Amino acid sequence: FDDDSDTIVDYIWLATGCENTIDKYPVLDNLRKALPIDTVNGLPVLSEDLSWSSSESADEGEWKQLARKRIWCMGALAGLQLGADALNIVGARHGAVKIANAIRCEMDGLSC
C-alpha cells in the first residue's frame, strides 16, 4: 500500500465495466421514437454492418429505410454485435471496418 503496509488476502476480485443500456443515452430518445429498434437486455439489435436495423423496417417509408442504413453505432451500443471487445480498441477497429465497408458499398452503389 501507499503507507508501506501490507496485508494477506486469499482472493482479489477484479470487476470492470458498467451498466450500459440504450436508455442511458437520452440524445437517442427522438431517434428511437422515429425509428424504433428491437433491444436485448437494453442493447439495440443492430444490423451486421452496425446500422440501425428493425425487424419491421420493410413496412416503413423509403426515407426511414434509408435513414436506418445510414445510422451506425459503435462502442457500448454495438455490444451485441461486437461482443466483449465492443468497448476496447479491438472492438473500435472491428466496428470501424464494418462501418467503412458499408459506406464504401453505398458509395459504389453495391449491395454488400
N, CA, C and O of each residue as an XYZ file, in Angstrom:
448
protein
N       0.822     -1.183      0.000
C       0.000      0.000      0.000
C       0.868      1.249      0.000
O       2.090      1.170      0.122
N       0.232      2.387     -0.136
C       0.973      3.647     -0.174
C       1.740      3.934      1.109
O       2.764      4.617      1.083
N       1.250      3.418      2.224
C       1.911      3.686      3.502
C       2.918      2.586      3.871
O       3.320      2.473      5.029
N       3.317      1.786      2.893
C       4.270      0.684      3.051
C       3.761     -0.460      3.929
O       4.537     -1.338      4.306
N       2.484     -0.459      4.254
C       1.932     -1.593      4.992
C       1.555     -2.690      3.996
O       1.501     -2.449      2.790
N       1.303     -3.859      4.491
C       0.880     -4.947      3.630
C      -0.248     -5.724      4.298
O      -0.567     -5.510      5.467
N      -0.828     -6.610      3.543
C      -1.915     -7.429      4.063
C      -1.911     -8.764      3.327
O      -1.393     -8.865      2.215
N      -2.474     -9.755      3.933
C      -2.577    -11.073      3.313
C      -4.030    -11.263      2.890
O      -4.952    -11.056      3.678
N      -4.215    -11.656      1.649
C      -5.566    -11.886      1.127
C      -5.618    -13.247      0.444
O      -4.596    -13.775      0.007
N      -6.807    -13.800      0.361
C      -6.988    -15.073     -0.343
C      -7.362    -14.864     -1.802
O      -6.970    -15.654     -2.661
N      -8.109    -13.819     -2.087
C      -8.565    -13.551     -3.449
C      -8.534    -12.062     -3.728
O      -8.670    -11.236     -2.825
N      -8.351    -11.738     -4.999
C      -8.540    -10.373     -5.481
C      -9.583    -10.473     -6.582
O      -9.413    -11.235     -7.534
N     -10.641     -9.721     -6.458
C     -11.715     -9.747     -7.428
C     -11.611     -8.484     -8.271
O     -11.721     -7.373     -7.753
N     -11.399     -8.656     -9.558
C     -11.316     -7.515    -10.456
C     -12.618     -7.459    -11.248
O     -12.907     -8.360    -12.036
N     -13.381     -6.434    -11.046
C     -14.646     -6.264    -11.763
C     -14.571     -4.969    -12.557
O     -14.390     -3.893    -11.988
N     -14.710     -5.076    -13.857
C     -14.677     -3.891    -14.703
C     -16.000     -3.767    -15.436
O     -16.812     -4.693    -15.445
N     -16.200     -2.636    -16.039
C     -17.401     -2.433    -16.827
C     -18.410     -1.567    -16.106
O     -18.164     -1.042    -15.020
N     -19.527     -1.442    -16.736
C     -20.600     -0.636    -16.179
C     -21.904     -1.076    -16.827
O     -21.911     -1.866    -17.772
N     -22.977     -0.565    -16.319
C     -24.273     -0.891    -16.901
C     -24.502      0.020    -18.100
O     -24.669      1.229    -17.939
N     -24.510     -0.541    -19.273
C     -24.749      0.235    -20.477
C     -26.026     -0.243    -21.132
O     -26.145     -1.406    -21.516
N     -26.965      0.650    -21.253
C     -28.198      0.363    -21.977
C     -28.524      1.572    -22.827
O     -28.044      2.676    -22.569
N     -29.332      1.358    -23.827
C     -29.704      2.448    -24.724
C     -30.457      3.544    -23.974
O     -30.452      4.701    -24.394
N     -31.103      3.182    -22.870
C     -31.831      4.168    -22.068
C     -30.909      5.182    -21.409
O     -31.371      6.239    -20.980
N     -29.622      4.887    -21.319
C     -28.654      5.799    -20.702
C     -28.248      6.935    -21.647
O     -27.478      7.817    -21.265
N     -28.768      6.912    -22.881
C     -28.399      7.900    -23.892
C     -29.636      8.708    -24.297
O     -30.246      8.411    -25.323
N     -30.018      9.723    -23.511
C     -31.232     10.485    -23.828
C     -31.179     11.166    -25.202
O     -32.219     11.478    -25.781
N     -29.987     11.392    -25.712
C     -29.865     12.017    -27.026
C     -30.485     11.132    -28.115
O     -30.810     11.623    -29.196
N     -30.649      9.840    -27.841
C     -31.237      8.923    -28.820
C     -32.750      8.770    -28.682
O     -33.360      8.031    -29.455
N     -33.365      9.447    -27.722
C     -34.808      9.291    -27.487
C     -35.646      9.617    -28.725
O     -36.526      8.841    -29.098
N     -35.378     10.755    -29.361
C     -36.150     11.135    -30.547
C     -35.901     10.171    -31.706
O     -36.822      9.845    -32.454
N     -34.673      9.722    -31.852
C     -34.359      8.744    -32.890
C     -35.142      7.459    -32.658
O     -35.691      6.879    -33.595
N     -35.191      7.022    -31.420
C     -35.905      5.784    -31.092
C     -37.403      5.919    -31.311
O     -38.072      4.935    -31.627
N     -37.941      7.126    -31.148
C     -39.362      7.336    -31.425
C     -39.632      7.292    -32.922
O     -40.613      6.692    -33.361
N     -38.770      7.921    -33.702
C     -38.956      7.957    -35.161
C     -38.617      6.621    -35.816
O     -39.287      6.185    -36.752
N     -37.569      5.982    -35.310
C     -37.098      4.707    -35.875
C     -36.936      3.691    -34.752
O     -35.817      3.443    -34.304
N     -38.032      3.102    -34.292
C     -37.932      2.134    -33.196
C     -36.974      0.993    -33.541
O     -36.818      0.619    -34.704
N     -36.347      0.459    -32.516
C     -35.383     -0.629    -32.717
C     -35.594     -1.672    -31.622
O     -35.889     -1.338    -30.474
N     -35.438     -2.925    -31.996
C     -35.528     -4.002    -31.011
C     -34.329     -3.927    -30.082
O     -33.249     -3.500    -30.491
N     -34.512     -4.340    -28.833
C     -33.412     -4.375    -27.877
C     -33.369     -5.731    -27.181
O     -34.377     -6.429    -27.070
N     -32.194     -6.075    -26.723
C     -31.981     -7.264    -25.897
C     -31.162     -6.818    -24.699
O     -30.044     -6.325    -24.851
N     -31.714     -6.990    -23.517
C     -31.053     -6.545    -22.285
C     -30.604     -5.087    -22.364
O     -29.542     -4.728    -21.854
N     -31.413     -4.259    -23.003
C     -31.125     -2.831    -23.075
C     -30.207     -2.404    -24.199
O     -29.960     -1.211    -24.369
N     -29.691     -3.358    -24.979
C     -28.811     -3.014    -26.103
C     -29.572     -3.127    -27.411
O     -30.375     -4.046    -27.574
N     -29.338     -2.208    -28.356
C     -30.047     -2.269    -29.629
C     -29.580     -3.455    -30.473
O     -28.407     -3.828    -30.462
N     -30.526     -4.030    -31.199
C     -30.201     -5.119    -32.128
C     -29.890     -4.461    -33.470
O     -30.790     -4.123    -34.238
N     -28.607     -4.290    -33.732
C     -28.151     -3.622    -34.946
C     -27.999     -4.631    -36.076
O     -27.998     -5.841    -35.845
N     -27.870     -4.122    -37.308
C     -27.569     -4.986    -38.448
C     -26.118     -5.442    -38.362
O     -25.352     -4.966    -37.524
N     -25.759     -6.356    -39.229
C     -24.385     -6.870    -39.238
C     -23.363     -5.760    -39.460
O     -22.249     -5.821    -38.940
N     -23.751     -4.733    -40.244
C     -22.834     -3.617    -40.501
C     -22.947     -2.517    -39.441
O     -22.429     -1.416    -39.626
N     -23.628     -2.821    -38.328
C     -23.817     -1.925    -37.178
C     -24.784     -0.782    -37.457
O     -24.802      0.208    -36.726
N     -25.592     -0.913    -38.514
C     -26.595      0.108    -38.794
C     -27.846     -0.137    -37.961
O     -28.050     -1.228    -37.428
N     -28.669      0.882    -37.857
C     -29.864      0.927    -37.010
C     -30.966      0.099    -37.658
O     -31.754      0.629    -38.441
N     -31.032     -1.163    -37.351
C     -31.964     -2.070    -38.026
C     -33.303     -2.145    -37.315
O     -33.493     -1.586    -36.234
N     -34.218     -2.846    -37.947
C     -35.516     -3.112    -37.332
C     -36.138     -4.314    -38.006
O     -35.994     -4.500    -39.215
N     -36.823     -5.125    -37.234
C     -37.492     -6.284    -37.814
C     -38.726     -5.856    -38.604
O     -39.280     -6.650    -39.364
N     -39.159     -4.612    -38.431
C     -40.351     -4.130    -39.111
C     -40.047     -3.067    -40.158
O     -40.966     -2.381    -40.606
N     -38.782     -2.905    -40.567
C     -38.420     -1.811    -41.466
C     -39.021     -1.948    -42.857
O     -39.140     -0.947    -43.563
N     -39.402     -3.146    -43.276
C     -39.989     -3.322    -44.601
C     -41.325     -2.587    -44.721
O     -41.739     -2.231    -45.825
N     -41.995     -2.360    -43.602
C     -43.286     -1.676    -43.603
C     -43.144     -0.164    -43.503
O     -44.153      0.540    -43.499
N     -41.940      0.348    -43.422
C     -41.705      1.778    -43.243
C     -41.562      2.477    -44.585
O     -41.365      1.850    -45.626
N     -41.669      3.792    -44.524
C     -41.471      4.592    -45.717
C     -40.025      4.547    -46.187
O     -39.131      4.114    -45.460
N     -39.813      5.005    -47.422
C     -38.476      4.952    -48.036
C     -37.435      5.740    -47.246
O     -36.301      5.286    -47.092
N     -37.816      6.927    -46.741
C     -36.837      7.741    -46.017
C     -36.390      7.056    -44.739
O     -35.226      7.164    -44.352
N     -37.309      6.347    -44.073
C     -36.937      5.651    -42.839
C     -36.005      4.476    -43.144
O     -35.049      4.225    -42.410
N     -36.290      3.771    -44.218
C     -35.408      2.661    -44.589
C     -34.006      3.171    -44.930
O     -33.007      2.561    -44.550
N     -33.943      4.291    -45.645
C     -32.646      4.876    -45.983
C     -31.930      5.381    -44.733
O     -30.722      5.192    -44.583
N     -32.680      6.023    -43.837
C     -32.072      6.521    -42.599
C     -31.492      5.376    -41.785
O     -30.399      5.507    -41.233
N     -32.199      4.259    -41.699
C     -31.703      3.108    -40.937
C     -30.378      2.589    -41.491
O     -29.527      2.130    -40.730
N     -30.198      2.659    -42.806
C     -28.955      2.195    -43.430
C     -27.793      3.146    -43.169
O     -26.629      2.758    -43.277
N     -28.114      4.402    -42.822
C     -27.068      5.419    -42.689
C     -26.858      5.896    -41.259
O     -26.221      6.924    -41.033
N     -27.388      5.158    -40.299
C     -27.137      5.447    -38.889
C     -26.435      4.233    -38.306
O     -27.001      3.140    -38.280
N     -25.204      4.417    -37.836
C     -24.415      3.320    -37.298
C     -24.089      3.576    -35.834
O     -24.041      4.722    -35.388
N     -23.869      2.515    -35.106
C     -23.485      2.623    -33.695
C     -22.194      1.852    -33.462
O     -21.950      0.808    -34.068
N     -21.377      2.391    -32.571
C     -20.163      1.698    -32.136
C     -20.100      1.776    -30.619
O     -20.976      2.361    -29.983
N     -19.078      1.196    -30.053
C     -18.896      1.249    -28.608
C     -19.902      0.377    -27.895
O     -20.281     -0.685    -28.389
N     -20.336      0.829    -26.730
C     -21.228      0.040    -25.884
C     -22.504     -0.360    -26.607
O     -22.997     -1.471    -26.412
N     -23.047      0.521    -27.436
C     -24.304      0.215    -28.110
C     -24.164     -0.868    -29.174
O     -25.173     -1.393    -29.646
N     -22.967     -1.206    -29.554
C     -22.745     -2.283    -30.521
C     -22.332     -3.575    -29.827
O     -21.807     -4.487    -30.465
N     -22.565     -3.651    -28.536
C     -22.132     -4.800    -27.743
C     -22.685     -6.134    -28.198
O     -21.984     -7.143    -28.121
N     -23.930     -6.170    -28.674
C     -24.498     -7.444    -29.130
C     -23.801     -7.959    -30.381
O     -23.663     -9.169    -30.560
N     -23.363     -7.052    -31.245
C     -22.726     -7.445    -32.492
C     -21.222     -7.631    -32.349
O     -20.647     -8.508    -32.994
N     -20.577     -6.824    -31.519
C     -19.115     -6.875    -31.396
C     -18.637     -7.701    -30.208
O     -17.453     -8.021    -30.112
N     -19.533     -8.041    -29.320
C     -19.160     -8.863    -28.175
C     -18.363     -8.096    -27.144
O     -18.477     -6.876    -27.020
N     -17.560     -8.830    -26.413
C     -16.814     -8.263    -25.292
C     -15.829     -7.174    -25.715
O     -15.451     -6.335    -24.898
N     -15.419     -7.178    -26.959
C     -14.466     -6.174    -27.444
C     -15.116     -4.834    -27.791
O     -14.413     -3.890    -28.151
N     -16.415     -4.735    -27.691
C     -17.120     -3.521    -28.121
C     -16.561     -2.256    -27.490
O     -16.579     -1.198    -28.120
N     -16.063     -2.339    -26.260
C     -15.615     -1.145    -25.547
C     -14.101     -0.936    -25.563
O     -13.596     -0.042    -24.884
N     -13.380     -1.741    -26.320
C     -11.930     -1.529    -26.345
C     -11.447     -1.216    -27.761
O     -12.248     -1.135    -28.692
N     -10.146     -1.043    -27.916
C      -9.578     -0.624    -29.200
C      -9.787     -1.677    -30.287
O      -9.946     -1.331    -31.458
N      -9.789     -2.946    -29.915
C     -10.033     -4.013    -30.896
C     -11.466     -3.897    -31.417
O     -11.703     -4.011    -32.619
N     -12.412     -3.672    -30.517
C     -13.800     -3.506    -30.930
C     -14.002     -2.248    -31.761
O     -14.794     -2.242    -32.703
N     -13.290     -1.186    -31.416
C     -13.381      0.054    -32.192
C     -12.895     -0.174    -33.616
O     -13.507      0.308    -34.570
N     -11.805     -0.901    -33.760
C     -11.288     -1.191    -35.106
C     -12.250     -2.090    -35.868
O     -12.546     -1.846    -37.038
N     -12.734     -3.123    -35.205
C     -13.661     -4.045    -35.837
C     -14.919     -3.298    -36.304
O     -15.389     -3.492    -37.425
N     -15.448     -2.449    -35.432
C     -16.622     -1.662    -35.786
C     -16.345     -0.693    -36.925
O     -17.170     -0.537    -37.826
N     -15.195     -0.044    -36.890
C     -14.837      0.911    -37.936
C     -14.734      0.234    -39.299
O     -15.149      0.805    -40.307
N     -14.188     -0.972    -39.337
C     -14.081     -1.721    -40.603
C     -15.471     -2.051    -41.131
O     -15.739     -1.883    -42.320
N     -16.352     -2.518    -40.258
C     -17.721     -2.841    -40.683
C     -18.430     -1.611    -41.257
O     -19.064     -1.680    -42.309
N     -18.312     -0.496    -40.554
C     -18.989      0.724    -40.994
C     -18.357      1.265    -42.271
O     -19.072      1.685    -43.181
N     -17.028      1.262    -42.352
C     -16.349      1.737    -43.565
C     -16.751      0.905    -44.777
O     -16.963      1.446    -45.862
N     -16.856     -0.397    -44.595
C     -17.282     -1.261    -45.711
C     -18.713     -0.931    -46.138
O     -19.015     -0.919    -47.331
N     -19.584     -0.667    -45.182
C     -20.970     -0.310    -45.506
C     -21.018      1.007    -46.277
O     -21.770      1.134    -47.243
N     -20.222      1.983    -45.855
C     -20.181      3.274    -46.552
C     -19.623      3.099    -47.954
O     -20.143      3.679    -48.907
N     -18.565      2.301    -48.088
C     -17.968      2.055    -49.399
C     -18.983      1.404    -50.338
O     -19.091      1.796    -51.499
N     -19.717      0.423    -49.848
C     -20.738     -0.240    -50.668
C     -21.807      0.755    -51.103
O     -22.232      0.746    -52.258
N     -22.240      1.607    -50.186
C     -23.254      2.620    -50.501
C     -22.744      3.587    -51.551
O     -23.467      3.918    -52.491
N     -21.495      4.051    -51.404
C     -20.919      4.990    -52.357
C     -20.747      4.372    -53.737
O     -20.902      5.052    -54.752
N     -20.427      3.088    -53.773
C     -20.227      2.408    -55.048
C     -21.529      1.863    -55.636
O     -21.530      1.271    -56.715
N     -22.629      2.066    -54.921
C     -23.923      1.595    -55.409
C     -24.059      0.086    -55.377
O     -24.833     -0.490    -56.141
N     -23.303     -0.559    -54.486
C     -23.347     -2.008    -54.384
C     -24.259     -2.431    -53.253
O     -24.514     -1.661    -52.327
N     -24.744     -3.644    -53.329
C     -25.494     -4.187    -52.206
C     -24.619     -5.268    -51.592
O     -24.626     -6.418    -52.032
N     -23.877     -4.887    -50.582
C     -22.908     -5.803    -49.945
C     -23.529     -6.559    -48.800
O     -22.858     -7.367    -48.158
